[in-house]
């Protein structure tokens, strides 16, 4: 990734505090959950309960997507 793109992504990450995390439920349907996050560079951290549905979904299938809304 070039430095201009990295800077643009970091600006986006640091301008917001929430994102929508999409995971896959065991019945095959997607689940989209708004979560708050913190970041260290391009690494995002989300605090959640260990038995939350999104955590169970990720343990079963690590493929996730995320999106940001307007600032």
C-alpha positions as CSV (number, residue, x, y, z in Angstrom):
1,X,0.0,0.0,0.0
2,X,1.4,3.4,-0.9
3,X,1.9,6.0,1.8
4,X,-0.8,8.4,0.4
5,X,-3.5,5.6,0.5
6,X,-2.3,4.6,4.0
7,X,-2.6,8.2,5.2
8,X,-6.1,8.5,3.7
9,X,-7.3,5.3,5.4
10,X,-5.8,6.4,8.7
11,X,-7.6,9.7,8.4
12,X,-10.9,7.9,7.9
13,X,-10.3,5.6,10.8
14,X,-9.4,8.3,13.2
15,X,-12.3,10.6,12.2
16,X,-14.9,8.1,13.4
17,X,-15.5,6.0,16.4
18,X,-18.0,3.5,15.1
19,X,-18.3,1.1,12.2
20,X,-20.7,-1.5,11.0
21,X,-19.2,-5.1,11.3
22,X,-20.8,-7.7,9.2
23,X,-20.4,-11.4,10.2
24,X,-22.1,-14.6,9.0
25,X,-24.6,-16.3,11.3
26,X,-24.8,-20.1,11.5
27,X,-28.0,-20.1,9.4
28,X,-26.1,-18.4,6.5
29,X,-27.6,-15.0,6.9
30,X,-25.4,-11.9,7.5
31,X,-25.5,-10.0,10.7
32,X,-24.5,-6.3,10.7
33,X,-23.7,-4.8,14.1
34,X,-22.7,-1.2,14.8
35,X,-19.6,-1.3,17.2
36,X,-17.3,1.3,18.7
37,X,-13.6,0.8,18.2
38,X,-10.1,2.0,19.0
39,X,-7.2,1.7,16.7
40,X,-3.4,1.5,16.7
41,X,-2.5,2.4,13.1
42,X,-4.5,0.2,10.8
43,X,-5.3,-2.4,13.5
44,X,-8.8,-2.0,14.9
45,X,-9.9,-3.1,18.4
46,X,-13.5,-3.8,19.4
47,X,-14.6,-4.5,23.0
48,X,-17.4,-7.0,23.3
49,X,-18.6,-9.7,25.5
50,X,-17.0,-13.1,24.8
51,X,-20.4,-14.8,24.2
52,X,-21.8,-12.1,21.9
53,X,-23.4,-13.3,18.7
54,X,-20.8,-11.5,16.6
55,X,-18.0,-13.3,18.5
56,X,-19.6,-16.7,18.0
57,X,-20.1,-15.8,14.3
58,X,-16.4,-14.9,13.9
59,X,-15.2,-18.0,15.7
60,X,-17.2,-20.1,13.3
61,X,-16.2,-18.1,10.2
62,X,-13.5,-15.5,10.3
63,X,-14.6,-13.8,7.1
64,X,-16.0,-10.3,8.0
65,X,-16.7,-7.0,6.3
66,X,-16.9,-3.5,7.7
67,X,-18.1,-0.2,6.6
68,X,-18.1,3.4,7.8
69,X,-21.0,5.8,7.6
70,X,-20.8,9.5,6.9
71,X,-18.8,11.5,9.5
